[in-house]
Amino acid sequence: MRVAHGPQRRVNPGRCRLPDPHPDYDLRELGGVVAVGLQRLQRPPILGSDGLSALEVTFRSRFAYYCAMNMPADAYLDNASYIDHKYPDGREIRDSLITDIGTELDRSKERFVTHHRRSGDPVPIWAAVEVLSFGTVSKTYGLLDDRAVRTGVSKSFGLPNPQFTASVIRSLVVLRNICAHHARLWNRVPDVPTPVLNRYKTSDPQMYQTATPWSWFVMLAHLVDTIRRDDLYSTELWGHINAQPTLLSGYKNPRHS
C-alpha cells in the first residue's frame, strides 16, 4: 500500500491498472490491499504526515531547547561536542556530520540563517534546527556528547534512555522519508528497524524479534500519544489497520523487502 498524504483527490478505480503480481501473492489479496489504498486517498493521512509531522516538529523543538539550556548556542558546530565514533574505514562520523551541517546551513535561504552567515556569526542551534534535515538533526542528537541534553530529550518522550531514543528517531526518519516519497509500507522489511518498548511486547514477543512495519507504527503511536497527551491518534491508526486483515498481516509479518 502507498501512503497518501497530499491533498485529497478523487480516484476512479476503473482507471487504475494493477501491476503484474508477484508469484507469491494471491491476486484477490493484492486487489483488496489496493482497494484499501484507494479508500485511504479519501481519508485523513493518519499513516503519513499527521503523526510524523507531530513527532518531527516536537523533536526538533525539544532538542533545540535542551541544547540551549545546557550548551553554548554554537556548540553543535564543534567536533569536540560529539562522541568519537568511526566508520569501518576509520573516518570519524562526527567530521562527516559537521560537513553535512555546514552544507545544509549554506544552502538555506531563510533570513534568520543568512543574516548570521553574512555577518560571520555562527547560527545558533535554535535557528539551525529549523533548516537542517530531520536526518541530520537525528544524527546530531545521536552523536552529541552531552548527557544532560540527551537524557532530557529522551525523558521528555517517556523513553528509557538516550541510546534507545536515538535508535527510535533514526528509524522513524527512514519511515518519514518513505512516506514523503509515497513508497510502499505494506510487506516492507525496514532497513533500519526501530526498537520497541517492552510494555508493547507482551502480546506477541516473537514478532518483535524481526524487523516489521508494525514496530514503526507501535512506536510512532506511542510517541504521538505522548506528545498530544491523549490516545486519539493511536485509536484511529489501529482502527484503520485492523479493519483490513490482509493489511494487518503485511505489516506484522512482511514477506518481501
C-alpha positions in Angstrom: 0.0 0.0 0.0 1.2 3.5 -0.7 0.6 6.1 1.9 -1.1 9.2 0.6 -0.6 12.4 2.5 -1.0 15.1 -0.1 -4.3 17.0 -0.9 -7.3 14.8 -1.0 -8.3 13.9 -4.6 -10.9 11.7 -6.3 -9.8 8.5 -7.7 -11.5 6.5 -10.4 -10.8 2.8 -9.6 -11.7 1.8 -13.2 -8.6 3.7 -14.5 -6.2 2.1 -12.0 -4.2 -0.8 -13.5 -2.7 -3.4 -11.2 0.9 -4.3 -11.8 1.8 -7.9 -12.6 1.6 -9.7 -9.3 4.5 -11.4 -7.6 4.1 -15.2 -7.9 3.7 -15.5 -4.1 0.8 -13.1 -4.0 -2.9 -14.0 -4.3 -4.4 -11.6 -6.8 -7.5 -11.2 -4.7 -5.3 -10.4 -1.7 -3.4 -7.8 -3.7 -6.6 -6.3 -5.0 -8.0 -6.0 -1.5 -5.0 -4.1 -0.3 -5.1 -1.7 -3.3 -8.8 -1.1 -2.6 -7.9 -0.1 0.9 -5.2 2.2 -0.6 -7.8 3.9 -2.8 -10.0 4.4 0.2 -7.1 6.0 2.1 -6.9 8.7 -0.5 -10.3 9.9 0.7 -9.3 10.0 4.4 -7.1 12.0 6.6 -3.4 10.9 6.2 -3.1 9.1 9.6 -0.2 6.9 8.5 1.8 9.7 6.9 2.2 13.4 7.6 -0.1 13.7 10.6 1.8 11.6 13.2 5.2 12.0 11.7 4.8 15.8 11.5 3.8 16.0 15.1 6.9 13.9 16.1 9.3 15.8 13.9 8.3 19.3 15.0 8.3 18.3 18.6 11.6 16.5 18.5 13.3 19.5 16.7 12.0 22.0 19.3 12.8 19.9 22.4 16.3 19.1 21.1 16.9 22.8 20.5 15.5 23.7 23.9 17.7 21.2 25.8 20.8 22.3 23.8 20.1 25.9 24.5 19.7 25.2 28.2 22.8 23.1 28.6 25.4 24.2 26.0 26.7 27.2 24.2 24.5 28.2 21.3 27.1 27.2 18.7 28.5 24.1 20.4 26.8 21.9 17.8 29.3 23.2 15.3 32.3 22.0 17.4 33.7 18.5 16.8 34.5 18.2 20.5 30.8 18.2 21.2 30.4 14.8 19.7 31.2 11.2 20.6 34.3 9.9 18.8 32.7 7.2 16.7 34.3 6.0 13.4 33.1 4.4 10.2 34.5 0.9 9.4 37.1 2.6 7.1 38.4 4.7 10.0 36.8 8.1 9.1 35.2 9.9 12.0 31.5 10.1 11.9 31.4 13.5 13.6 33.6 15.0 10.8 31.0 13.9 8.3 28.2 15.3 10.4 29.9 18.7 10.8 30.3 18.8 7.0 26.6 18.0 6.4 25.5 20.6 8.9 27.6 23.3 7.2 26.3 22.3 3.7 22.7 22.5 4.8 23.2 25.8 6.6 24.9 27.2 3.5 22.0 26.0 1.3 19.4 27.7 3.4 17.8 30.9 2.1 16.0 31.7 5.4 16.7 35.2 6.6 17.1 34.1 10.2 20.0 31.9 8.9 21.6 34.1 6.2 22.0 37.2 8.4 24.2 35.1 10.8 26.2 33.7 7.9 26.7 37.1 6.2 27.9 38.7 9.5 30.3 35.8 10.1 28.5 34.8 13.3 27.6 31.1 14.0 24.0 30.1 13.5 22.6 29.4 17.0 21.1 25.9 17.5 17.5 27.1 17.9 17.7 28.6 14.3 19.7 25.7 12.8 17.2 23.0 13.8 14.6 24.7 11.6 16.6 24.3 8.4 18.6 21.1 9.0 17.1 17.9 7.6 15.4 15.7 10.1 18.0 13.1 9.3 20.8 15.5 10.3 19.0 16.5 13.4 18.7 12.8 14.3 22.4 12.2 13.8 23.3 15.3 15.8 21.3 14.0 18.7 22.7 10.5 18.4 26.3 11.7 18.4 26.1 14.5 20.9 28.4 14.0 23.9 26.2 15.9 26.4 24.3 13.7 28.9 22.0 16.4 30.1 20.8 17.2 26.6 20.4 13.6 25.5 18.7 12.5 28.7 16.4 15.5 28.8 15.1 14.8 25.3 14.7 11.1 26.0 12.8 11.6 29.2 10.5 14.2 27.6 9.2 11.5 25.3 8.9 8.8 28.0 11.7 6.7 26.6 14.1 4.7 28.8 17.5 6.1 27.7 19.2 8.2 25.1 20.6 5.3 23.1 17.1 3.8 22.8 15.7 7.3 21.8 18.4 7.8 19.2 17.7 4.4 17.6 13.9 5.1 17.5 14.3 8.5 15.9 16.8 7.3 13.4 14.4 4.6 12.3 11.4 6.9 12.2 13.4 9.3 10.0 13.5 6.4 7.5 9.8 5.9 7.8 9.3 9.7 7.2 11.3 9.6 4.1 9.4 6.5 2.8 6.1 8.3 3.3 7.4 11.5 1.8 8.1 9.6 -1.4 4.7 7.8 -1.3 6.5 4.5 -1.2 5.1 1.2 -0.1 4.9 0.2 3.5 2.8 -3.0 3.2 5.1 -6.1 3.3 8.1 -3.9 3.6 11.1 -5.1 5.8 12.6 -1.9 7.3 16.3 -1.4 6.6 16.7 0.4 9.9 14.3 -1.3 12.4 13.1 0.5 15.5 13.4 -0.9 19.0 10.1 -1.3 20.8 9.3 -0.6 24.4 8.9 -3.8 26.5 5.3 -2.9 27.5 4.2 -3.5 23.9 5.9 -6.8 23.5 3.7 -8.8 26.0 1.0 -9.9 23.5 3.3 -11.2 20.8 7.0 -11.1 21.8 8.2 -13.3 18.9 7.0 -10.8 16.3 9.3 -8.1 17.6 12.4 -10.2 17.1 12.4 -9.3 13.4 12.1 -6.0 11.5 8.5 -5.1 10.7 6.5 -2.0 9.7 4.3 -2.9 12.8 7.1 -1.8 15.1 7.3 1.5 13.3 3.6 2.1 13.9 3.7 0.9 17.6 6.5 3.4 18.4 5.0 6.2 16.3 1.6 5.8 18.0 3.3 5.8 21.4 5.3 9.0 20.7 2.3 10.9 19.2 0.0 9.9 22.0 2.7 11.0 24.5 3.1 14.4 22.7 -0.6 15.1 22.5 -1.4 13.5 25.9 -4.4 11.5 24.5 -4.9 8.3 22.5 -6.8 9.7 19.6 -4.0 9.1 17.1 -3.4 5.5 18.1 -7.1 4.7 18.2 -7.6 5.9 14.7 -4.4 4.3 13.5 -5.3 0.8 14.9 -8.9 1.2 13.8 -7.7 1.7 10.2 -5.2 -1.1 10.2 -7.4 -3.7 12.0 -10.2 -3.1 9.5 -8.3 -4.9 6.8 -6.8 -8.3 7.9 -4.5 -8.5 4.8 -3.1 -5.1 5.6 -2.5 -6.1 9.2 -0.7 -9.3 8.1 1.6 -7.4 5.7 2.6 -5.0 8.5 3.1 -7.6 11.2 4.7 -10.3 9.0 6.2 -8.7 5.9 7.1 -11.3 3.2 9.1 -9.2 0.8 11.5 -6.2 1.1 
